[in-house]
Amino acid sequence: MVPPVLQRVCTGYQHIDALVDIAASGARVQLLRHVPRQRTYPANHTSAVERYPVLVKNIRKEQDLWRCIVVDLDILEIWPEVNISFFGVVDKGDADPATTGRAIHDLPFPAGHSLNDYTDTSRICTPTFERCDAIAAEVLRQRGVYPGAVVKLQAGDLASAFRSVCTHRQRVFLFGGRLELDNALVIDMSAAFGWSGSPASYGVLGGAIAFLHGASVNRYQPDCMFNYYWVDDHINVAADLGTNCQDAEKSLRHAMTTILGPDAVNEDKFSEWGTRQQALGLICDTVAGTISMPPAKVIKATACVAAAYRSSDLSRTEYRSLLGRFRHVATCIRPARPFLPFFPPVYKVLVYSRSTHLYTPWAQLALKIELKLIS
């Protein structure tokens, strides 16, 4: 990112000061109070131990790209200020978990004494994201403006978007981790996934791309290009007329490379134009006028709900997974939302009460419903 270029092309962008500051100095970690030095260091999560080769593979990749420092672990004796958080490994899409995963820093742990607890989130520039129904509204709008045309969608994605934001040089010591089997200390120099300030920092960059993309016009979109984004996901909507789709794609690609450089576009996830497109975890069909959950997610969620309904108790991890799926359903289906408050927060193990059981079957029914864009 080149600050003078960003200052010039993003004039008028609401968060331009934060954007230029991130490009010039990195993400600033504002603290509520001083982070105390650790007397003992946390062990890595079980997932990192069981999938250690995957963890090492990811860290080596980041090291090759100069996004983290890997040094001898004994250096902690002369760098005692380095804050250590434990590593974990989570699944990445449908890839083979034995060889692929996403390495994460568990920065919200331990509760009350984590880096996230010490972070002053009130001083972080936080963009406002539009609800995903803006995509449906734009499809309907363009169908009304061009009634004889087919409206198409395209999903654009950034390459390593979460790693494009560097941490300010005076705060990188807060993002340490250990590879004990290799006697290695890892210091993450990018705004780590899991830090409470990262989504806002990513959102500033995503908003700049959407701002620049939205400034483009053509004969079919004379006011502005549709520029919906959610963190690092960007969605194009265009009536298939003349060069309209090509113009929208060219504009989005140009915005991405202008803000983040020539390697910004993730070609593997930059979709072709189509009337049926997966966007933000949902399948949008502009011809049928529907939005639905992908079949694979429906099957997985249904199995999770059924297993929970048969169980007498759930661990915190299982319950959070279940609740996350319920929230996904409630996001898609508004009548399901009133049921969410009946599922209480859980900190250790939930004894699944009869009253909670009564509210579980609605999710099984809701998972089968498709949403109509038009009445």
C-alpha positions as CSV (number, residue, x, y, z in Angstrom):
1,M,0.0,0.0,0.0
2,V,1.3,3.4,-1.0
3,P,0.0,6.3,1.2
4,P,0.3,9.1,-1.4
5,V,-1.6,7.0,-3.9
6,L,-4.3,6.2,-1.3
7,Q,-4.6,9.8,-0.3
8,R,-5.2,10.8,-3.9
9,V,-7.6,8.1,-5.2
10,C,-9.6,7.8,-2.0
11,T,-10.4,11.5,-1.5
12,G,-13.9,11.6,0.0
13,Y,-13.7,8.2,1.6
14,Q,-15.1,8.3,5.1
15,H,-12.2,6.5,6.8
16,I,-9.4,7.9,4.6
17,D,-7.3,9.0,7.7
18,A,-7.4,5.5,9.2
19,L,-6.6,4.0,5.8
20,V,-3.5,6.2,5.2
21,D,-2.3,5.6,8.8
22,I,-2.6,1.8,8.4
23,A,-0.6,2.0,5.1
24,A,2.0,4.3,6.6
25,S,2.5,2.8,10.1
26,G,0.4,-0.3,10.5
27,A,-2.6,-1.1,12.7
28,R,-2.2,0.7,16.1
29,V,-3.0,-1.5,19.2
30,Q,-4.5,1.0,21.6
31,L,-4.4,-0.4,25.2
32,L,-6.7,0.3,28.1
33,R,-3.8,-0.5,30.5
34,H,-0.3,-2.0,30.4
35,V,-0.1,-5.7,29.5
36,P,1.7,-7.4,32.4
37,R,4.6,-9.6,31.8
38,Q,3.8,-13.3,31.9
39,R,5.3,-15.5,34.5
40,T,4.2,-18.7,32.8
41,Y,3.4,-19.3,29.1
42,P,0.2,-21.0,27.9
43,A,0.5,-24.3,26.1
44,N,-0.9,-24.5,22.5
45,H,-4.4,-25.7,21.9
46,T,-5.0,-29.4,21.4
47,S,-5.8,-28.8,17.7
48,A,-2.4,-27.3,17.2
49,V,-0.7,-30.3,18.9
50,E,-2.7,-32.8,16.9
51,R,-2.2,-30.9,13.6
52,Y,1.3,-29.7,14.3
53,P,2.5,-30.2,10.7
54,V,-0.3,-28.0,9.4
55,L,0.6,-25.3,12.0
56,V,4.2,-25.3,11.0
57,K,3.3,-25.3,7.3
58,N,1.2,-22.1,7.8
59,I,3.9,-20.4,9.8
60,R,6.6,-21.2,7.3
61,K,4.4,-19.7,4.6
62,E,4.0,-16.5,6.6
63,Q,7.7,-16.4,7.3
64,D,8.5,-16.6,3.6
65,L,6.3,-13.7,3.0
66,W,7.9,-11.6,5.8
67,R,4.7,-11.5,7.8
68,C,6.2,-13.1,10.9
69,I,9.5,-13.5,12.6
70,V,10.7,-17.0,13.7
71,V,13.6,-17.1,16.1
72,D,15.1,-19.4,18.8
73,L,12.7,-19.8,21.7
74,D,15.5,-19.0,24.2
75,I,15.4,-15.4,23.1
76,L,12.4,-15.0,25.4
77,E,15.0,-14.7,28.2
78,I,16.2,-11.4,26.8
79,W,12.8,-10.4,25.3
80,P,10.6,-11.0,28.3
81,E,8.1,-8.3,27.2
82,V,6.9,-10.6,24.3
83,N,3.3,-11.6,25.0
84,I,2.6,-15.3,24.3
85,S,-0.8,-16.5,23.2
86,F,-1.4,-20.1,22.3
87,F,-1.9,-21.3,18.7
88,G,-4.8,-23.3,17.4
89,V,-5.7,-24.8,14.0
90,V,-9.2,-24.7,12.6
91,D,-10.6,-26.2,9.5
92,K,-10.4,-24.3,6.2
93,G,-13.5,-24.8,4.1
94,D,-13.9,-28.4,2.8
95,A,-10.1,-29.0,2.5
96,D,-8.5,-32.1,3.9
97,P,-7.9,-31.3,7.7
98,A,-4.8,-33.5,7.7
99,T,-2.9,-31.3,5.4
100,T,-4.8,-27.9,5.4
101,G,-6.1,-25.6,8.1
102,R,-6.0,-22.0,9.3
103,A,-3.6,-21.2,12.1
104,I,-5.1,-18.8,14.7
105,H,-3.9,-17.0,17.8
106,D,-6.3,-17.4,20.6
107,L,-6.1,-13.8,21.6
108,P,-9.4,-13.7,23.6
109,F,-7.9,-16.2,26.1
110,P,-7.7,-16.2,29.1
111,A,-10.9,-14.3,29.8
112,G,-10.3,-11.1,31.7
113,H,-6.6,-11.1,31.1
114,S,-6.2,-11.6,27.3
115,L,-4.8,-9.1,24.8
116,N,-8.4,-8.5,23.6
117,D,-9.4,-7.5,27.1
118,Y,-6.5,-5.0,27.3
119,T,-7.3,-3.5,23.9
120,D,-9.2,-0.2,23.8
121,T,-11.8,-1.0,21.1
122,S,-13.4,2.4,21.6
123,R,-10.4,4.0,19.9
124,I,-10.5,1.7,16.8
125,C,-12.0,3.1,13.6
126,T,-14.9,0.7,13.0
127,P,-16.6,0.7,9.6
128,T,-20.3,0.0,9.3
129,F,-21.3,-2.9,7.1
130,E,-24.5,-3.1,5.1
131,R,-26.8,-6.0,5.7
132,C,-26.6,-8.8,3.1
133,D,-30.2,-8.1,2.0
134,A,-28.7,-5.1,0.1
135,I,-27.7,-7.7,-2.6
136,A,-31.3,-8.9,-3.0
137,A,-32.5,-5.3,-3.1
138,E,-30.0,-4.5,-5.9
139,V,-31.1,-7.5,-7.9
140,L,-34.7,-6.4,-7.7
141,R,-33.8,-2.8,-8.6
142,Q,-31.9,-3.8,-11.7
143,R,-34.7,-6.2,-12.7
144,G,-37.0,-3.3,-12.5
145,V,-34.8,-0.9,-14.4
146,Y,-34.0,-3.5,-17.2
147,P,-37.0,-5.8,-17.2
148,G,-35.9,-7.8,-20.2
149,A,-32.4,-8.4,-19.1
150,V,-30.9,-11.2,-17.0
151,V,-29.3,-9.9,-13.8
152,K,-26.1,-11.7,-12.9
153,L,-23.8,-11.9,-9.8
154,Q,-20.1,-12.2,-9.3
155,A,-18.1,-12.8,-6.1
156,G,-14.7,-11.2,-5.8
157,D,-12.2,-12.1,-3.2
158,L,-8.9,-10.7,-1.9
159,A,-5.7,-12.8,-1.6
160,S,-4.6,-13.0,2.0
161,A,-6.8,-10.1,2.9
162,F,-6.3,-10.7,6.7
163,R,-2.6,-10.5,6.3
164,S,-2.5,-7.2,4.3
165,V,-2.6,-5.1,7.5
166,C,0.7,-4.9,9.4
167,T,0.9,-4.3,13.1
168,H,2.5,-1.0,14.3
169,R,6.2,-1.7,15.0
170,Q,5.8,-0.7,18.7
171,R,3.1,-3.3,19.3
172,V,4.2,-6.4,17.4
173,F,5.7,-7.8,20.7
174,L,2.1,-8.4,21.8
175,F,1.5,-11.1,19.2
176,G,3.9,-13.9,20.1
177,G,3.5,-17.7,20.0
178,R,5.5,-20.8,20.6
179,L,6.4,-23.9,18.6
180,E,7.8,-25.9,21.4
181,L,8.7,-29.0,19.4
182,D,11.0,-26.8,17.3
183,N,12.1,-24.6,20.1
184,A,10.9,-21.6,18.1
185,L,9.4,-18.3,19.0
186,V,7.0,-16.8,16.5
187,I,6.1,-13.1,16.4
188,D,3.2,-12.2,14.1
189,M,3.8,-8.9,12.3
190,S,0.4,-8.8,10.6
191,A,-2.9,-7.8,12.4
192,A,-3.6,-11.3,13.7
193,F,-6.9,-13.1,13.0
194,G,-8.5,-13.2,16.4
195,W,-7.4,-9.8,17.7
196,S,-10.5,-7.7,18.4
197,G,-9.1,-4.8,16.3
198,S,-8.4,-6.8,13.2
199,P,-11.9,-6.9,11.6
200,A,-12.2,-3.1,11.8
201,S,-8.7,-2.8,10.2
202,Y,-9.7,-5.2,7.5
203,G,-13.0,-3.3,7.1
204,V,-11.2,0.0,6.5
205,L,-9.3,-1.6,3.6
206,G,-12.4,-3.3,2.2
207,G,-14.3,-0.1,2.5
208,A,-11.7,1.7,0.5
209,I,-11.9,-0.9,-2.3
210,A,-15.7,-0.5,-2.3
211,F,-15.4,3.3,-2.3
212,L,-13.1,3.3,-5.3
213,H,-15.2,0.6,-7.1
214,G,-18.4,2.6,-6.5
215,A,-16.9,5.7,-8.0
216,S,-16.9,4.0,-11.5
217,V,-19.8,4.5,-13.8
218,N,-20.9,3.3,-17.3
219,R,-24.0,3.7,-19.5
220,Y,-25.9,1.0,-17.6
221,Q,-25.0,2.2,-14.2
222,P,-24.7,6.0,-14.6
223,D,-24.7,6.8,-10.9
224,C,-22.3,4.3,-9.5
225,M,-21.3,0.6,-9.6
226,F,-23.0,-1.6,-7.0
227,N,-20.2,-1.9,-4.4
228,Y,-21.3,-4.2,-1.7
229,Y,-18.6,-5.7,0.6
230,W,-18.4,-7.6,3.8
231,V,-14.8,-7.4,5.2
232,D,-12.9,-9.0,2.3
233,D,-15.8,-10.3,0.3
234,H,-17.0,-8.1,-2.6
235,I,-20.1,-8.7,-4.6
236,N,-20.9,-7.4,-8.1
237,V,-24.5,-7.2,-9.4
238,A,-25.1,-6.2,-13.0
239,A,-27.7,-6.6,-15.7
240,D,-26.2,-8.7,-18.6
241,L,-26.3,-5.9,-21.2
242,G,-23.5,-5.0,-23.5
243,T,-20.3,-4.6,-21.6
244,N,-22.0,-4.0,-18.3
245,C,-20.7,-7.1,-16.5
246,Q,-17.2,-6.7,-17.9
247,D,-17.1,-3.1,-16.8
248,A,-18.1,-4.0,-13.3
249,E,-15.5,-6.7,-13.0
250,K,-12.8,-4.5,-14.4
251,S,-13.7,-1.8,-12.0
252,L,-13.6,-4.1,-9.0
253,R,-10.2,-5.6,-10.0
254,H,-8.8,-2.2,-10.6
255,A,-9.9,-1.0,-7.1
256,M,-8.4,-4.1,-5.4
257,T,-5.0,-3.7,-7.1
258,T,-4.9,0.1,-6.6
259,I,-5.5,-0.3,-2.8
260,L,-3.5,-3.5,-2.1
261,G,-1.1,-3.9,-5.0
262,P,-0.8,-6.2,-8.0
263,D,-1.2,-9.5,-6.1
264,A,-4.4,-8.4,-4.3
265,V,-6.9,-10.5,-6.4
266,N,-7.5,-14.1,-5.3
267,E,-8.1,-15.6,-8.8
268,D,-9.1,-19.0,-7.3
269,K,-12.1,-17.4,-5.6
270,F,-12.9,-14.7,-8.1
271,S,-16.0,-16.3,-9.6
272,E,-17.5,-16.1,-13.1
273,W,-20.7,-14.2,-13.7
274,G,-23.8,-16.2,-13.2
275,T,-27.5,-16.1,-12.2
276,R,-26.8,-18.6,-9.4
277,Q,-24.0,-17.6,-7.2
278,Q,-22.8,-18.4,-3.7
279,A,-22.2,-15.2,-1.8
280,L,-21.5,-14.7,2.0
281,G,-22.3,-18.4,2.6
282,L,-25.7,-18.3,0.9
283,I,-26.8,-19.2,-2.6
284,C,-28.5,-16.4,-4.5
285,D,-30.6,-17.3,-7.6
286,T,-31.6,-14.1,-9.6
287,V,-33.8,-16.0,-12.0
288,A,-35.8,-18.0,-9.4
289,G,-35.7,-15.0,-7.0
290,T,-34.5,-17.1,-4.1
291,I,-31.8,-17.1,-1.4
292,S,-31.0,-20.4,0.2
293,M,-28.4,-22.2,2.3
294,P,-25.9,-24.4,0.4
295,P,-27.0,-28.1,0.5
296,A,-23.8,-29.1,2.2
297,K,-24.4,-26.6,5.1
298,V,-28.0,-27.7,5.4
299,I,-26.9,-31.4,5.7
300,K,-24.2,-30.5,8.3
301,A,-26.5,-28.2,10.3
302,T,-29.3,-30.8,10.3
303,A,-27.0,-33.5,11.6
304,C,-25.7,-31.1,14.3
305,V,-29.3,-30.2,15.4
306,A,-30.4,-33.9,15.4
307,A,-27.4,-34.9,17.5
308,A,-28.0,-32.1,20.0
309,Y,-31.7,-33.0,20.3
310,R,-30.7,-36.6,21.2
311,S,-28.0,-35.6,23.7
312,S,-28.5,-35.1,27.4
313,D,-25.6,-32.6,27.7
314,L,-23.3,-30.6,25.4
315,S,-19.8,-29.3,25.8
316,R,-19.1,-25.6,25.4
317,T,-17.6,-26.1,22.0
318,E,-20.5,-28.3,20.8
319,Y,-23.0,-25.8,22.1
320,R,-21.3,-22.8,20.5
321,S,-21.2,-24.7,17.2
322,L,-24.9,-25.4,17.5
323,L,-25.8,-21.9,18.5
324,G,-23.7,-20.6,15.5
325,R,-25.8,-22.7,13.2
326,F,-29.0,-21.5,14.8
327,R,-27.8,-17.9,14.3
328,H,-27.2,-18.6,10.6
329,V,-30.7,-20.0,10.3
330,A,-32.1,-16.9,12.1
331,T,-30.2,-14.6,9.8
332,C,-31.9,-16.2,6.8
333,I,-35.3,-16.7,8.3
334,R,-36.7,-13.9,10.4
335,P,-39.5,-15.9,12.1
336,A,-36.8,-18.0,13.7
337,R,-35.2,-15.0,15.5
338,P,-37.5,-14.9,18.6
339,F,-36.3,-18.5,19.5
340,L,-32.6,-17.5,19.9
341,P,-33.0,-15.9,23.4
342,F,-34.2,-19.2,24.8
343,F,-30.7,-20.7,24.3
344,P,-28.6,-19.4,27.3
345,P,-24.8,-18.6,27.3
346,V,-22.7,-21.5,28.3
347,Y,-19.2,-21.4,29.9
348,K,-18.5,-25.1,30.6
349,V,-21.0,-27.9,30.1
350,L,-24.7,-27.4,29.3
351,V,-27.2,-29.8,30.9
352,Y,-29.7,-29.9,28.1
353,S,-33.1,-29.1,29.8
354,R,-36.5,-30.2,28.6
355,S,-37.5,-26.6,28.0
356,T,-34.4,-26.1,25.7
357,H,-35.3,-29.3,23.9
358,L,-38.7,-27.8,23.0
359,Y,-37.0,-25.1,20.9
360,T,-34.7,-27.3,18.9
361,P,-37.0,-28.8,16.3
362,W,-37.8,-25.4,14.8
363,A,-34.2,-25.3,13.4
364,Q,-34.8,-28.6,11.7
365,L,-37.8,-27.2,9.9
366,A,-36.2,-23.9,9.2
367,L,-33.3,-25.5,7.5
368,K,-35.6,-26.8,4.8
369,I,-37.0,-23.4,3.8
370,E,-35.9,-21.3,0.8
371,L,-36.3,-17.6,1.0
372,K,-38.1,-15.7,-1.8
373,L,-36.6,-12.4,-2.9
374,I,-39.9,-11.3,-4.3
375,S,-43.4,-11.8,-2.9
